[in-house]
Each structure stands twice: as C-alpha cells, then as structure tokens.
Amino acid sequence: MSNQTPDPAPSTSISTAALIPRVGDIVDDAAGLLNADGELTPGKSMITTVIALSLGFLSFMGVLAFLFPQYLMTPELRKAYNVDWCRALLFAGLLVSGTLSLFNIVFNRRRNVNVLAFAFVLITIALGGSKVPVGDFPDHTPYLGMDWLVLDLLGSTTVFVILEKLFPLYKNQPVFRKEWQTDLIHFGVNHLLVGLMLLIVNFFIHRAQIIVIGEEGLQQFISSIGFLPQLLLCLLVADLAEYAVHRAYHEVPWLWKVHSVHHSVNTLDWLAGSRLHMLEIIVTRIGVLTPLFLLGFDKSVVDMYIVIVGFQAVFNHANVHIPWGPLKYLIVTPDFHHWHHSSEKVAINKNYAAHFAFIDYLFGTAVKTDQRFPKTYGVVGSKIPDGYLKQQAYPFEKLQTKTVLQTPDAMQMAEEEQKPAEHVS
C-alpha cells in the first residue's frame, strides 16, 4: 500500500486552488481590508497592498473618465488638462500598482487582495490604459466629477498624510483611524456630485442676482483694485458670510441637526472635513458665494478663493500641529479649528471662522483657555449613526432632544467623557 502511486487528481486540484483564489475569498479579504482600521505595520505587506489596490482602482476610474469625458469629467477641468501629463500620471499609477501587486502575488503576501489590485490593472490596460484615445465630445451633458475625485484623492492623500506624519498633533493616531470608511464615502459622493451641487447653487445665485439690485459704485470700486487686495477682501467677505452661516448652524436647533453630522467625527484628520450633510454643502455655498457674485469680484479672484477654501477646509481638520506664533490670532489654523470640534465645555459654540481667526476674537466667540490642545471631540449627548446614508437621513428624523451643544448638562458630560489623547508638545 505504501508504494502505491497516489491519485494525481487531488494534487492538481489543490495546486490550482492555491494559484487561482476563489472569487468569494477575494471579495471577503478585500471587504475585510476595507472594514479594518488601525496602524499600518511595516514588514507585513499591508502598506504595499493598500498602495497597489488604491492605485489600481484609481487607474481604473481614470481610464473610465478618458473613455466617457462628457459624463465623467468636470467641464471646468477639461479645458485645463494637459492630456500628456494625465497619460503619464495614469501610466505611473498602473506601473506602481502592477509591480507591487505582482510582487505580493508571487511571494504569497496577501495574495487575494493583490489579485484584485492586479485585476484592476489588467482591466484598465484592456480598456486602453495610458494610451486610451480621447475623441470629441459634446458639452452641457450631465456629469459625475470622477476626474476631480481621482485627482483630489490622490493629491490630498499624498500631501496631507505626509504632513500628518511629519507634524502630528496626536502622534499615535493611525492613518486608517476609526470610521475612515464613512468619511471616504462622504469624500467620494461630494466629488462625484459636484456637478449637481453647482447646478443647484448657481440656480439660487442667479435668482439672487436678478432680485437684488447691486450697488454699482461698490462693484466698480472692487473691480478697480488689484488682484491681491481684491483676493484679501474676497476672503474677508466670504469669511464674514461663513461666520454668520456657521453660527446659525450652531444656534438654530434644526440647522444644528444638519451640522451635527459634521461634528460627529470623533477623530480629526484630513479626511474628517469631508463628513458633511448634502444640505449643509448647498446652503453654505449659496450663503457664501452669493455676496461674492453680487459685489462683483473678478472671476479669477473667486476661482483663487475656491482653491484656498478647498485647501484650508482639508488642512484645518488635519492631524497637524505647527508652531504658528502670533499668526494664530490672525488666520485659522488646525489648532484653532480643532478646538471648534472639541466637545469640552470651553469650546462649545466657539471658533466659527474659516479663514481669519480675528473675526472670532472680534465677536467674542474665540476659545479662551490655557489648555493647549483639545482632549475630546464629537457631539455631546446625541448618538449620530455611522454610515453615509444614515447620516444623510438623520436631520429628518423626529427631533428627540433639543440642541445638545447648548445645554449645561451636555457640557458637563463633555468634560467627563474621555481621557486625554496623546499629543506632541
């Protein structure tokens, strides 16, 4: 019996299963990775796997945007693209993702997830890869901002993760902290639906321009001044409008329910600022952009303002601490805005400004404390559900309690909630 030749069929079956993982196993492992959180530990292939999967998926989305530009590209960005640079970026993404995923597959390092990453690379190449043709396409079509999502996610991740690791406020905070998945969905939806949101915002701004008769003398004065002073004035006007809208979100009970979705983040980083209710995005943009257009600021100035506000909105939520010196009383920094998100009594309904910190000092709403950094974050006395759809539905649910950030009992609860997080001095 011991010298009998074994049946080769089982051996072949085992070998094939080892080389070609089942679709169910790939899905399970990928889902497990996407549902995980915590620090990425070097030497366990997790970092290279995350990079390979992320770049593979972004490359796939990029080639789809090339194939259907009229539906998947932001019109304002189409005109500014250098196609050769976009192709080079797509090629680099495919090269890095393909190399890392193939290496991990060969050496059996998180094989199932890397098979998925490599599959994205192969599908992207099959669709044309970096040589995908771009033909003529009509304008004025409904679109998703897939190109804006890919570019901003790639750029923001690279820039802000590096900043957070070089200058951390809380040094032990992982890149993939709790609930990052929910905020990534917010980030994605906000970018993909940029066209719809702009359509709604422009509709209301256009109606405001028709109803409100602008002061021609003031408009002429603004249009006559140079770019830099006009930009500074634009930022000031926008921030005064932002302050008023932001303060209303905190002091009007139903508006607070909308805004509390943003405050439900318990750990701040560059991605946390994306957690916004869709209604808040639209209302805030209408409230801030309307006075800018009514006052007649130059289009180039408004465009630069949009770039600045986009950067500052991400940066001020980031897990970053830089010594600002006296500038901290002039401009809004991450330290300043982190206090706005604190659930401690001293920080309740404070630090509303988005650009200029002196506005809060002027109106008496700046945080005054000798404590350098917040100890706790989030919403006091109210359990806001996790998950994008549940958070979008939350403001429309029956109001169970009054505005939680304004009750003394809730403030007292905030002081007793959590132990201080570890930060860099």
Secondary structure, DSSP 8 states (H G I E B T S, - for coil): -TTS---HHHHHHHHHHHHS--HHHHHHHHHHHHT--B---TTSSHHHHHHHHHHHHHHHHHHHHHH-HHHHS-HHHHTT--HHHHHHHHHHHHHHHHHHHHHHHHTTSSHHHHHHHHHHHHHHHHTTGGG-------SS-----HHHHHHHHHHHHHHHHHHHHHSBSSTT--SB-TTHHHHHHHHHHHHHTHHHHHHHHHHHHHHHHHHS---HHHHHHHHHS-HHHHHHHHHHHHHHHHHHHHHHHHHSHHHHHHHHHHHT-SS-STTGGG---HHHHHHHHHHHHHHHHHTT--HHHHHHHHHHHHHHHHHTTSSB----GGGGGTB--HHHHHHHTB-SGGGTT----SSBTHHHHHHT-S---S-SS-S-BS-SS----SSHHHHHHGGGS---SS-GGG-HHHHHHHHHS--------
